[in-house]
Amino acid sequence: MSMGLGATLGKGGGVWYDADSVLDADFATGRFRFDGVSYADETSFLAAIGGSKSGVTRTFGPYVDPAATELILNGDFSGAPDFVNWTSVLNGTSSIAIVSATARFTSDGTTGVGGGGAGVTQGFTTVADKAYQALYDVLLGTTNLRIGGTTSTGAGGAGGTKSAATGYKETFSADAVTSYFYGFRVGVGTTGLDNISVKECLPIRGFVQGGVAARIRGVTPAAASGNKVAWALGNKVDLDADHAALLYDASGHLRWQVTYAGTLVANIDLGAVDVSTAFDVVVSARLNRFYAVLVGSGVAAQMDTGGSYPGFGMMYVGKNTAGNTWDGGELRVQVYPSGTDETFYGLVPDAIHAEGDSFIGGAGGVSLPTTLQTLMGRTVYNTGVGGATATEVRDRLVAASAGIKSKVTVLWDGSQNPIATVGEVPAYVDLLATGIAALGHNRFIVIPACENSGHTDLSVVDAIAADMESRWPDNFLDWRDHLTLVAPGSYPADAMFVALPGDTTHLSQAAMDLMAAAIETFIDSKGW
């Protein structure tokens, strides 16, 4: 892939990591980097990141910022009066008490409100779809917990039946602006709680809630059976309803799956990959946008839309919380703190970037980038915007990430807004030239403005074409060499327009088929 601006030299002088990643862990070769620092070995890397290793699996998180706000009030039950900030939940003759600054629940076995005999609950402020860490101690005997629910006694993303022990640690994705911590005793007997804490958390330092992108490389297992998880996000609970995972399934397919509140919201099938075969996958996820591509497969990036994205407090390499472990080759995992389109497409090594106005952005249900992607089987990132001026096109090119700038770029400002005279052409092309210079390479195609149907004065588009060809003779692609014209050197024929007579500007699918084929031939001839 193209390295970020901060990429540096590794052993032997070669660039080995992407400095734009928050984590770059190459378990196969023993090279590790986290949060801008390289580590000599896995032991020091895991110590720095707060991770652990068990066999071929690694577990990361949760990470809590030292400045994170404590959300539970009186979690050590030392406040006066007794149980201040807590609400009791009692049935029958059951009771609660404070004993030595710890909460004690004595149940007579009666169940009713809240499902137990005796307990306490507290609501706290959360942000939906962010992850939170819950800490607590269980005293004396078995205690039931419902953590992260949206009602005072409702079940949430964490909790369960816990035996007496100190230092319980769980994470959950909040579902509302108020979440609850409810602890109670069901059967006859006495139990208790102490040292309760809830704070916002992340899987690792530098991770950002709300979206993620990752590139995972490795070798598939020697046999396809069950779901074998290469990389996953989740939460530290027994049965995790919120998770994301790249897995190798029983049919030998790689899949990118995201589950929200127990519902599968994304299930992208990347196709069959032979056992014991090297693979390279790029994935991303955020609200209503889930992307994945198997690099080098000849199939462009796929997208699922219309799904929620949960908060994650844990990250795993070689497993998930359900215990689906990986038995393929050691992996390289790069994680990026953003799930934006730009981040995803910037990570796809052979992606093409298409920029311009509506001729690129799409009009009349016709999209050149989509047509080109289907034809070539390569991922195409479309940043074209209908009605864009040359200034706006330039600004988008200049502001693009290093990953996007590195891509083969197709530039077509098809209607030269708002240029009307030949005298304006040099300044217009200068604007586009500034954007092209920002790419920092010569792997681009520039297509001149097209002419409207019935427009016989081609002086402006002719001047644009001549200027562009003189500046970029090795990168120039003229639509007149590929579209059907009413006459040599004239404007496109009627069949080349999408909706005559009402729309005399935008091109038809037949025209874009021709242009996509011309672009493919151009790219192939250059070996791009």
Stockholm file with secondary structure:
# STOCKHOLM 1.0

chainA/1-528         MSMGLGATLGKGGGVWYDADSVLDADFATGRFRFDGVSYADETSFLAAIGGSKSGVTRTFGPYVDPAATELILNGDFSGAPDFVNWTSVLNGTSSIAIVSATARFTSDGTTGVGGGGAGVTQGFTTVADKAYQALYDVLLGTTNLRIGGTTSTGAGGAGGTKSAATGYKETFSADAVTSYFYGFRVGVGTTGLDNISVKECLPIRGFVQGGVAARIRGVTPAAASGNKVAWALGNKVDLDADHAALLYDASGHLRWQVTYAGTLVANIDLGAVDVSTAFDVVVSARLNRFYAVLVGSGVAAQMDTGGSYPGFGMMYVGKNTAGNTWDGGELRVQVYPSGTDETFYGLVPDAIHAEGDSFIGGAGGVSLPTTLQTLMGRTVYNTGVGGATATEVRDRLVAASAGIKSKVTVLWDGSQNPIATVGEVPAYVDLLATGIAALGHNRFIVIPACENSGHTDLSVVDAIAADMESRWPDNFLDWRDHLTLVAPGSYPADAMFVALPGDTTHLSQAAMDLMAAAIETFIDSKGW
#=GR chainA/1-528 SS CCCCTTCCBCGGGCBCCCTTSSEEEETTTTEEEETTEEESSHHHHHHHHTEEEETTEEEECCBCCTTCCCCCSSTTSCSSSTTTTCEEEECTTCEEEEETTEEEEEECSCCCGGGSSEEEEEEEECCTTCEEEEEEEEESSCEEEEEEESSTTCCCSEEEEECSEEEEEEEEECCSSEEEEEEEECSSEEEEEEEEEEEECBSSTTCCTTEEEEEEEEECCSSCCSCEEEEEEECSSSSCSSEEEEEECTTSEEEEEEEETTEEEEEEEEEECCTTCEEEEEEEEETTEEEEEETTSSCCCEEECSCCCCCCCEEEESCCTTCCCCCSSCCEEEEESCCCHHHHHHHCTTCEEEEESHHHHCBTTBCHHHHHHHHHTSCEEECCCTTCCHHHHHHHHHHSCHHHHTSEEEEECTTCTTCCSGGGHHHHHHHHHHHHHHHCSSCEEEECCCCCTTCCCCHHHHHHHHHHHHHCTTTBCCGGGTSCBSSTTSCBCGGGEEETTTEEEEECHHHHHHHHHHHHHHHHHHTC
#=GC SS_cons         CCCCTTCCBCGGGCBCCCTTSSEEEETTTTEEEETTEEESSHHHHHHHHTEEEETTEEEECCBCCTTCCCCCSSTTSCSSSTTTTCEEEECTTCEEEEETTEEEEEECSCCCGGGSSEEEEEEEECCTTCEEEEEEEEESSCEEEEEEESSTTCCCSEEEEECSEEEEEEEEECCSSEEEEEEEECSSEEEEEEEEEEEECBSSTTCCTTEEEEEEEEECCSSCCSCEEEEEEECSSSSCSSEEEEEECTTSEEEEEEEETTEEEEEEEEEECCTTCEEEEEEEEETTEEEEEETTSSCCCEEECSCCCCCCCEEEESCCTTCCCCCSSCCEEEEESCCCHHHHHHHCTTCEEEEESHHHHCBTTBCHHHHHHHHHTSCEEECCCTTCCHHHHHHHHHHSCHHHHTSEEEEECTTCTTCCSGGGHHHHHHHHHHHHHHHCSSCEEEECCCCCTTCCCCHHHHHHHHHHHHHCTTTBCCGGGTSCBSSTTSCBCGGGEEETTTEEEEECHHHHHHHHHHHHHHHHHHTC
//
